[in-house]
Amino acid sequence: MKERIYLNSLYDYYGTLLTPKQQLYFEDYYFHNLSLAEISENYNVSRNAVHKQLKDVEEKLNDYESKLKLYEKGKKIRELTKHLDKNLREKIEELI
């Protein structure tokens, strides 16, 4: 479950860097909770093709994070700002 939440967070940061097909498969699997079989049926591809795409996406998201560290930096900023005034904290949240 933790890994799923983490990947969803990475997708929020880096999803636009993926191909449209990768975005569709990821969203169907992680956001809409469709099975590999359902996704393969919807797009008329093999279950194995969907599985491979999802594994590639996971690898790419982790690679982007290892290089850019946007998720990690955002998490640190939230931690550092949690004691600040609510109004100021909301303004900072809008920026990240």
MMTF fields as JSON, N, C-alpha, C and O atoms, coordinates in Angstrom:
{
  "mmtfVersion": "1.0.0",
  "mmtfProducer": "UNKNOWN",
  "numBonds": 383,
  "numAtoms": 384,
  "numGroups": 96,
  "numChains": 1,
  "numModels": 1,
  "chainsPerModel": [1],
  "groupsPerChain": [96],
  "chainIdList": ["A"],
  "bondAtomList": [4, 2, 8, 6, 12, 10, 16, 14, 20, 18, 24, 22, 28, 26, 32, 30, 36, 34, 40, 38, 44, 42, 48, 46, 52, 50, 56, 54, 60, 58, 64, 62, 68, 66, 72, 70, 76, 74, 80, 78, 84, 82, 88, 86, 92, 90, 96, 94, 100, 98, 104, 102, 108, 106, 112, 110, 116, 114, 120, 118, 124, 122, 128, 126, 132, 130, 136, 134, 140, 138, 144, 142, 148, 146, 152, 150, 156, 154, 160, 158, 164, 162, 168, 166, 172, 170, 176, 174, 180, 178, 184, 182, 188, 186, 192, 190, 196, 194, 200, 198, 204, 202, 208, 206, 212, 210, 216, 214, 220, 218, 224, 222, 228, 226, 232, 230, 236, 234, 240, 238, 244, 242, 248, 246, 252, 250, 256, 254, 260, 258, 264, 262, 268, 266, 272, 270, 276, 274, 280, 278, 284, 282, 288, 286, 292, 290, 296, 294, 300, 298, 304, 302, 308, 306, 312, 310, 316, 314, 320, 318, 324, 322, 328, 326, 332, 330, 336, 334, 340, 338, 344, 342, 348, 346, 352, 350, 356, 354, 360, 358, 364, 362, 368, 366, 372, 370, 376, 374, 380, 378],
  "bondOrderList": [1, 1, 1, 1, 1, 1, 1, 1, 1, 1, 1, 1, 1, 1, 1, 1, 1, 1, 1, 1, 1, 1, 1, 1, 1, 1, 1, 1, 1, 1, 1, 1, 1, 1, 1, 1, 1, 1, 1, 1, 1, 1, 1, 1, 1, 1, 1, 1, 1, 1, 1, 1, 1, 1, 1, 1, 1, 1, 1, 1, 1, 1, 1, 1, 1, 1, 1, 1, 1, 1, 1, 1, 1, 1, 1, 1, 1, 1, 1, 1, 1, 1, 1, 1, 1, 1, 1, 1, 1, 1, 1, 1, 1, 1, 1],
  "groupList": [{"groupName": "MET", "atomNameList": ["N", "CA", "C", "O"], "elementList": ["N", "C", "C", "O"], "formalChargeList": [0, 0, 0, 0], "bondAtomList": [1, 0, 2, 1, 3, 2], "bondOrderList": [1, 1, 2], "singleLetterCode": "M", "chemCompType": "L-PEPTIDE LINKING"}, {"groupName": "LYS", "atomNameList": ["N", "CA", "C", "O"], "elementList": ["N", "C", "C", "O"], "formalChargeList": [0, 0, 0, 0], "bondAtomList": [1, 0, 2, 1, 3, 2], "bondOrderList": [1, 1, 2], "singleLetterCode": "K", "chemCompType": "L-PEPTIDE LINKING"}, {"groupName": "GLU", "atomNameList": ["N", "CA", "C", "O"], "elementList": ["N", "C", "C", "O"], "formalChargeList": [0, 0, 0, 0], "bondAtomList": [1, 0, 2, 1, 3, 2], "bondOrderList": [1, 1, 2], "singleLetterCode": "E", "chemCompType": "L-PEPTIDE LINKING"}, {"groupName": "ARG", "atomNameList": ["N", "CA", "C", "O"], "elementList": ["N", "C", "C", "O"], "formalChargeList": [0, 0, 0, 0], "bondAtomList": [1, 0, 2, 1, 3, 2], "bondOrderList": [1, 1, 2], "singleLetterCode": "R", "chemCompType": "L-PEPTIDE LINKING"}, {"groupName": "ILE", "atomNameList": ["N", "CA", "C", "O"], "elementList": ["N", "C", "C", "O"], "formalChargeList": [0, 0, 0, 0], "bondAtomList": [1, 0, 2, 1, 3, 2], "bondOrderList": [1, 1, 2], "singleLetterCode": "I", "chemCompType": "L-PEPTIDE LINKING"}, {"groupName": "TYR", "atomNameList": ["N", "CA", "C", "O"], "elementList": ["N", "C", "C", "O"], "formalChargeList": [0, 0, 0, 0], "bondAtomList": [1, 0, 2, 1, 3, 2], "bondOrderList": [1, 1, 2], "singleLetterCode": "Y", "chemCompType": "L-PEPTIDE LINKING"}, {"groupName": "LEU", "atomNameList": ["N", "CA", "C", "O"], "elementList": ["N", "C", "C", "O"], "formalChargeList": [0, 0, 0, 0], "bondAtomList": [1, 0, 2, 1, 3, 2], "bondOrderList": [1, 1, 2], "singleLetterCode": "L", "chemCompType": "L-PEPTIDE LINKING"}, {"groupName": "ASN", "atomNameList": ["N", "CA", "C", "O"], "elementList": ["N", "C", "C", "O"], "formalChargeList": [0, 0, 0, 0], "bondAtomList": [1, 0, 2, 1, 3, 2], "bondOrderList": [1, 1, 2], "singleLetterCode": "N", "chemCompType": "L-PEPTIDE LINKING"}, {"groupName": "SER", "atomNameList": ["N", "CA", "C", "O"], "elementList": ["N", "C", "C", "O"], "formalChargeList": [0, 0, 0, 0], "bondAtomList": [1, 0, 2, 1, 3, 2], "bondOrderList": [1, 1, 2], "singleLetterCode": "S", "chemCompType": "L-PEPTIDE LINKING"}, {"groupName": "ASP", "atomNameList": ["N", "CA", "C", "O"], "elementList": ["N", "C", "C", "O"], "formalChargeList": [0, 0, 0, 0], "bondAtomList": [1, 0, 2, 1, 3, 2], "bondOrderList": [1, 1, 2], "singleLetterCode": "D", "chemCompType": "L-PEPTIDE LINKING"}, {"groupName": "GLY", "atomNameList": ["N", "CA", "C", "O"], "elementList": ["N", "C", "C", "O"], "formalChargeList": [0, 0, 0, 0], "bondAtomList": [1, 0, 2, 1, 3, 2], "bondOrderList": [1, 1, 2], "singleLetterCode": "G", "chemCompType": "PEPTIDE LINKING"}, {"groupName": "THR", "atomNameList": ["N", "CA", "C", "O"], "elementList": ["N", "C", "C", "O"], "formalChargeList": [0, 0, 0, 0], "bondAtomList": [1, 0, 2, 1, 3, 2], "bondOrderList": [1, 1, 2], "singleLetterCode": "T", "chemCompType": "L-PEPTIDE LINKING"}, {"groupName": "PRO", "atomNameList": ["N", "CA", "C", "O"], "elementList": ["N", "C", "C", "O"], "formalChargeList": [0, 0, 0, 0], "bondAtomList": [1, 0, 2, 1, 3, 2], "bondOrderList": [1, 1, 2], "singleLetterCode": "P", "chemCompType": "L-PEPTIDE LINKING"}, {"groupName": "GLN", "atomNameList": ["N", "CA", "C", "O"], "elementList": ["N", "C", "C", "O"], "formalChargeList": [0, 0, 0, 0], "bondAtomList": [1, 0, 2, 1, 3, 2], "bondOrderList": [1, 1, 2], "singleLetterCode": "Q", "chemCompType": "L-PEPTIDE LINKING"}, {"groupName": "PHE", "atomNameList": ["N", "CA", "C", "O"], "elementList": ["N", "C", "C", "O"], "formalChargeList": [0, 0, 0, 0], "bondAtomList": [1, 0, 2, 1, 3, 2], "bondOrderList": [1, 1, 2], "singleLetterCode": "F", "chemCompType": "L-PEPTIDE LINKING"}, {"groupName": "HIS", "atomNameList": ["N", "CA", "C", "O"], "elementList": ["N", "C", "C", "O"], "formalChargeList": [0, 0, 0, 0], "bondAtomList": [1, 0, 2, 1, 3, 2], "bondOrderList": [1, 1, 2], "singleLetterCode": "H", "chemCompType": "L-PEPTIDE LINKING"}, {"groupName": "ALA", "atomNameList": ["N", "CA", "C", "O"], "elementList": ["N", "C", "C", "O"], "formalChargeList": [0, 0, 0, 0], "bondAtomList": [1, 0, 2, 1, 3, 2], "bondOrderList": [1, 1, 2], "singleLetterCode": "A", "chemCompType": "L-PEPTIDE LINKING"}, {"groupName": "VAL", "atomNameList": ["N", "CA", "C", "O"], "elementList": ["N", "C", "C", "O"], "formalChargeList": [0, 0, 0, 0], "bondAtomList": [1, 0, 2, 1, 3, 2], "bondOrderList": [1, 1, 2], "singleLetterCode": "V", "chemCompType": "L-PEPTIDE LINKING"}],
  "groupTypeList": [0, 1, 2, 3, 4, 5, 6, 7, 8, 6, 5, 9, 5, 5, 10, 11, 6, 6, 11, 12, 1, 13, 13, 6, 5, 14, 2, 9, 5, 5, 14, 15, 7, 6, 8, 6, 16, 2, 4, 8, 2, 7, 5, 7, 17, 8, 3, 7, 16, 17, 15, 1, 13, 6, 1, 9, 17, 2, 2, 1, 6, 7, 9, 5, 2, 8, 1, 6, 1, 6, 5, 2, 1, 10, 1, 1, 4, 3, 2, 6, 11, 1, 15, 6, 9, 1, 7, 6, 3, 2, 1, 4, 2, 2, 6, 4],
  "groupIdList": [1, 2, 3, 4, 5, 6, 7, 8, 9, 10, 11, 12, 13, 14, 15, 16, 17, 18, 19, 20, 21, 22, 23, 24, 25, 26, 27, 28, 29, 30, 31, 32, 33, 34, 35, 36, 37, 38, 39, 40, 41, 42, 43, 44, 45, 46, 47, 48, 49, 50, 51, 52, 53, 54, 55, 56, 57, 58, 59, 60, 61, 62, 63, 64, 65, 66, 67, 68, 69, 70, 71, 72, 73, 74, 75, 76, 77, 78, 79, 80, 81, 82, 83, 84, 85, 86, 87, 88, 89, 90, 91, 92, 93, 94, 95, 96],
  "secStructList": [7, 2, 2, 2, 2, 2, 2, 2, 2, 2, 2, 2, 2, 2, 4, 4, 4, 1, 7, 2, 2, 2, 2, 2, 2, 2, 0, 0, 0, 0, 0, 1, 7, 7, 7, 2, 2, 2, 2, 2, 2, 2, 2, 6, 7, 7, 2, 2, 2, 2, 2, 2, 2, 2, 2, 2, 2, 2, 2, 2, 2, 2, 2, 2, 2, 2, 2, 2, 7, 2, 2, 2, 2, 2, 2, 2, 2, 2, 2, 2, 2, 6, 6, 1, 7, 2, 2, 2, 2, 2, 2, 2, 2, 2, 2, 7],
  "xCoordList": [0.826, 0.0, 0.87, 0.583, 1.944, 2.842, 3.464, 3.584, 3.852, 4.468, 3.476, 3.854, 2.229, 1.18, 0.992, 0.88, 0.959, 0.814, 2.026, 1.894, 3.204, 4.444, 4.438, 4.774, 4.059, 4.017, 2.983, 3.219, 1.854, 0.849, 1.412, 1.153, 2.182, 2.805, 3.828, 3.879, 4.633, 5.609, 4.901, 5.362, 3.787, 3.023, 2.529, 2.498, 2.146, 1.719, 2.828, 2.56, 4.052, 5.189, 5.633, 5.903, 5.708, 6.372, 5.467, 5.95, 4.197, 3.287, 3.291, 3.135, 3.466, 3.447, 4.678, 4.707, 5.688, 6.889, 6.716, 7.56, 5.63, 5.349, 4.607, 4.033, 4.625, 3.867, 2.368, 1.986, 1.528, 0.078, -0.4, -1.254, 0.148, -0.246, 0.158, -0.617, 1.359, 1.814, 0.927, 0.606, 0.54, -0.348, -1.689, -2.202, -2.249, -3.541, -3.466, -4.316, -2.457, -2.315, -2.118, -2.728, -1.258, -0.994, -2.27, -2.598, -2.987, -4.214, -5.269, -5.941, -5.417, -6.391, -6.04, -6.918, -4.779, -4.352, -4.324, -4.855, -3.714, -3.512, -4.654, -4.934, -5.311, -6.384, -7.762, -8.617, -7.969, -9.285, -9.347, -10.387, -8.236, -8.146, -8.594, -9.2, -8.29, -8.595, -7.505, -6.347, -7.871, -6.893, -6.124, -6.521, -5.024, -4.257, -5.127, -5.059, -5.936, -6.822, -7.836, -8.096, -8.405, -9.383, -8.729, -9.3, -7.542, -6.835, -6.487, -6.668, -5.988, -5.615, -6.832, -6.732, -7.963, -9.197, -9.637, -10.039, -9.562, -9.971, -9.149, -9.677, -7.856, -6.966, -6.57, -5.743, -7.176, -6.937, -5.448, -4.916, -4.803, -3.399, -3.292, -4.242, -2.146, -1.978, -1.806, -1.378, -2.145, -1.97, -0.492, -0.142, 0.362, 1.802, 2.301, 3.193, 1.719, 2.103, 1.76, 2.541, 0.6, 0.192, 1.134, 1.589, 1.422, 2.325, 3.693, 4.258, 4.219, 5.523, 5.487, 6.413, 4.429, 4.305, 4.281, 4.941, 3.522, 3.432, 4.779, 5.152, 5.501, 6.84, 7.784, 8.59, 7.692, 8.513, 8.186, 9.084, 6.907, 6.485, 7.03, 7.561, 6.904, 7.423, 8.919, 9.409, 9.627, 11.073, 11.378, 12.27, 10.634, 10.846, 10.55, 11.324, 9.442, 9.091, 10.17, 10.558, 10.651, 11.721, 13.013, 13.753, 13.286, 14.482, 14.394, 15.36, 13.237, 13.057, 13.256, 13.912, 12.691, 12.813, 14.26, 14.723, 14.971, 16.368, 17.239, 18.242, 16.855, 17.632, 17.152, 17.966, 15.851, 15.298, 14.914, 14.987, 14.514, 14.161, 13.063, 13.093, 12.107, 11.024, 10.112, 9.691, 9.808, 8.957, 9.643, 9.032, 10.91, 11.672, 11.773, 11.603, 12.046, 12.15, 10.804, 10.743, 9.733, 8.396, 8.047, 7.465, 8.408, 8.153, 8.925, 8.387, 10.179, 10.997, 10.433, 10.392, 10.002, 9.426, 8.159, 7.959, 7.305, 6.083, 6.418, 5.766, 7.436, 7.858, 8.38, 8.06, 9.173, 9.75, 8.706, 8.849, 7.661, 6.674, 5.438, 4.548, 5.364, 4.137, 3.864, 2.72, 4.883, 4.684, 4.369, 4.075, 4.427, 4.184, 2.698, 1.837, 2.428, 1.069, 0.33, 0.898, -0.937, -1.723, -1.778, -1.643, -1.972, -2.068, -0.755, -0.758, 0.358, 1.664, 1.934, 2.466, 1.573, 1.768, 0.974, 1.475, -0.245, -1.066, -0.436, -0.48, 0.147, 0.811, 2.026, 2.282, 2.768, 3.927, 3.472, 4.096, 2.388, 1.852, 1.476, 1.654, 0.96, 0.582, 1.797, 1.691, 2.948, 4.17, 4.801, 5.539, 4.513, 5.128, 4.102, 4.413],
  "yCoordList": [-1.197, 0.0, 1.261, 2.238, 1.209, 2.359, 2.661, 3.817, 1.594, 1.743, 2.367, 3.193, 1.976, 2.506, 4.012, 4.782, 4.414, 5.834, 6.617, 7.713, 6.041, 6.676, 6.87, 7.949, 5.837, 5.943, 6.971, 7.695, 7.042, 8.057, 9.455, 10.362, 9.629, 10.927, 11.27, 12.404, 10.298, 10.538, 10.886, 11.742, 10.222, 10.5, 11.949, 12.594, 12.456, 13.853, 14.798, 15.81, 14.464, 15.299, 15.059, 16.012, 13.817, 13.475, 12.867, 12.498, 12.759, 12.099, 12.693, 11.97, 13.996, 14.639, 14.292, 14.558, 13.702, 13.293, 11.924, 11.496, 11.256, 9.938, 10.082, 11.132, 9.024, 9.045, 8.991, 8.548, 9.435, 9.363, 7.944, 7.765, 6.936, 5.549, 5.138, 4.489, 5.512, 5.184, 5.861, 5.268, 7.094, 7.811, 7.085, 6.91, 6.666, 5.964, 4.673, 4.418, 3.866, 2.597, 2.831, 2.158, 3.794, 4.08, 4.525, 4.018, 5.465, 5.981, 4.889, 4.792, 4.074, 2.982, 2.011, 1.571, 1.685, 0.697, 1.28, 0.671, 2.442, 2.99, 3.879, 3.909, 4.596, 5.494, 4.848, 5.048, 4.068, 3.461, 2.003, 1.355, 1.494, 0.127, -0.955, -1.952, -0.747, -1.779, -2.845, -2.546, -4.059, -5.147, -5.08, -4.382, -5.814, -5.885, -6.437, -5.963, -7.431, -8.031, -7.01, -6.95, -6.213, -5.2, -4.143, -3.728, -3.718, -2.711, -3.282, -2.619, -4.508, -5.121, -5.268, -5.092, -5.586, -5.706, -4.339, -4.223, -3.309, -1.96, -1.422, -0.718, -1.755, -1.206, -2.236, -1.966, -3.418, -4.473, -4.811, -4.91, -4.982, -5.398, -6.571, -6.884, -7.202, -8.34, -7.864, -6.74, -8.739, -8.463, -8.22, -7.363, -8.983, -8.848, -7.469, -6.893, -6.947, -5.616, -4.546, -3.622, -4.674, -3.72, -3.83, -2.82, -5.058, -5.283, -4.657, -3.999, -4.861, -4.3, -2.778, -2.144, -2.188, -0.727, -0.189, 0.804, -0.846, -0.389, -0.509, 0.376, -1.585, -1.742, -0.669, -0.124, -0.362, 0.701, 2.051, 2.847, 2.304, 3.561, 3.658, 4.699, 2.598, 2.602, 2.899, 3.677, 2.275, 2.492, 3.947, 4.564, 4.487, 5.876, 6.844, 7.771, 6.639, 7.535, 7.519, 8.57, 6.338, 6.232, 6.859, 7.465, 6.718, 7.319, 8.847, 9.522, 9.386, 10.839, 11.354, 12.374, 10.65, 11.089, 10.997, 11.874, 9.963, 9.822, 10.947, 11.319, 11.486, 12.568, 13.951, 14.827, 14.152, 15.486, 15.733, 16.864, 14.697, 14.74, 15.76, 16.36, 15.952, 16.905, 16.439, 17.244, 15.151, 14.611, 14.767, 15.218, 14.393, 14.476, 15.922, 16.189, 16.845, 18.261, 18.799, 19.545, 18.427, 18.865, 18.361, 19.085, 17.115, 16.516, 17.261, 17.521, 17.601, 18.34, 19.734, 20.209, 20.382, 21.723, 21.667, 22.515, 20.678, 20.537, 20.316, 20.868, 19.508, 19.23, 20.502, 20.769, 21.275, 22.497, 23.588, 24.421, 23.576, 24.655, 24.313, 25.151, 23.11, 22.71, 23.535, 23.605, 24.153, 24.964, 26.427, 27.208, 26.805, 28.189, 28.536, 27.659, 29.807, 30.324, 29.652, 29.451, 29.309, 28.573, 29.299, 28.665, 30.602, 31.382, 31.324, 31.128, 31.494, 31.429, 30.018, 29.851, 29.018, 27.627, 27.318, 26.623, 27.823, 27.603, 28.245, 27.68, 29.417, 30.089, 29.299, 29.197, 28.744, 27.923, 26.655, 26.232, 26.041, 24.82, 25.068, 24.194, 26.254, 26.586, 26.605, 26.31, 26.954, 27.045, 25.691, 25.533, 24.712, 23.391, 22.424, 21.256],
  "zCoordList": [0.0, 0.0, 0.0, -0.693, 0.801, 0.864, -0.501, -0.907, -1.193, -2.517, -3.499, -4.33, -3.402, -4.281, -4.05, -5.003, -2.798, -2.457, -2.947, -3.492, -2.747, -3.19, -4.708, -5.195, -5.452, -6.911, -7.366, -8.333, -6.689, -7.018, -6.804, -7.596, -5.733, -5.462, -6.539, -7.017, -6.916, -7.981, -9.285, -10.041, -9.542, -10.757, -10.761, -11.809, -9.592, -9.502, -9.967, -10.614, -9.638, -10.028, -11.472, -12.204, -11.874, -13.132, -14.205, -15.275, -13.945, -14.879, -16.274, -17.258, -16.369, -17.689, -18.526, -19.727, -17.898, -18.634, -19.298, -20.085, -18.976, -19.546, -20.873, -21.165, -21.664, -22.92, -22.594, -21.511, -23.52, -23.276, -22.948, -22.081, -23.638, -23.381, -21.963, -21.26, -21.548, -20.198, -19.153, -18.123, -19.423, -18.505, -18.379, -17.274, -19.507, -19.488, -18.682, -17.828, -18.952, -18.243, -16.75, -15.919, -16.42, -15.008, -14.305, -13.232, -14.899, -14.288, -14.159, -13.132, -15.188, -15.109, -13.984, -13.242, -13.861, -12.869, -11.455, -10.526, -11.286, -9.945, -9.454, -8.255, -10.347, -9.915, -10.015, -9.152, -11.083, -11.305, -10.861, -10.982, -10.349, -9.813, -10.798, -10.406, -12.072, -13.059, -13.017, -12.726, -13.301, -13.346, -14.665, -15.598, -14.722, -15.968, -17.095, -18.229, -16.78, -17.786, -18.308, -19.51, -17.407, -17.829, -18.718, -19.726, -18.339, -19.134, -20.505, -21.526, -20.52, -21.806, -22.715, -23.929, -22.132, -22.914, -23.447, -24.605, -22.604, -23.012, -24.181, -25.043, -24.211, -25.237, -26.296, -27.167, -26.203, -27.19, -27.337, -28.442, -26.188, -26.14, -25.168, -24.452, -25.152, -24.243, -22.8, -22.537, -21.901, -20.473, -20.175, -19.363, -20.842, -20.66, -21.111, -20.488, -22.196, -22.684, -21.651, -21.426, -21.03, -19.991, -18.797, -18.259, -18.389, -17.256, -17.521, -16.648, -18.721, -19.078, -19.054, -18.548, -19.596, -19.587, -18.154, -17.846, -17.292, -15.902, -15.191, -14.421, -15.441, -14.849, -15.379, -14.624, -16.665, -17.248, -16.621, -16.342, -16.401, -15.783, -14.362, -13.974, -13.59, -12.22, -12.22, -11.402, -13.138, -13.244, -13.609, -13.026, -14.573, -14.986, -13.848, -13.606, -13.153, -12.053, -10.979, -10.468, -10.639, -9.644, -10.146, -9.37, -11.429, -12.015, -11.986, -11.628, -12.362, -12.312, -10.89, -10.678, -9.929, -8.539, -8.061, -7.332, -8.455, -8.018, -8.57, -7.961, -9.722, -10.33, -9.908, -9.619, -9.871, -9.618, -8.16, -7.679, -7.474, -6.049, -5.701, -4.627, -6.602, -6.342, -5.216, -4.385, -5.182, -4.116, -2.769, -1.801, -2.711, -1.463, -0.972, 0.218, -1.879, -1.513, -1.039, -0.061, -1.723, -1.313, 0.074, 0.881, 0.344, 1.658, 2.751, 3.827, 2.471, 3.441, 3.681, 4.817, 2.616, 2.755, 3.603, 4.473, 3.357, 4.16, 5.631, 6.517, 5.878, 7.253, 7.927, 9.085, 7.209, 7.772, 7.996, 8.891, 7.181, 7.261, 8.082, 8.223, 8.621, 9.32, 10.575, 11.025, 11.143, 12.344, 12.018, 12.923, 10.751, 10.356, 10.407, 10.486, 10.36, 10.29, 9.13, 8.057, 9.355, 8.361, 7.016, 5.97, 7.031, 5.801, 5.015, 3.799, 5.718, 5.075, 4.554, 3.457, 5.33, 4.934, 3.657, 2.773, 3.558, 2.365, 1.133, 0.04, 1.312, 0.193, -0.275, -1.475, 0.667, 0.317, -0.389, -1.362, 0.091, -0.53, -1.991, -2.839, -2.28, -3.657, -4.577, -5.767, -4.017, -4.811, -5.089, -6.061, -4.236, -4.445, -4.891, -5.122]
}
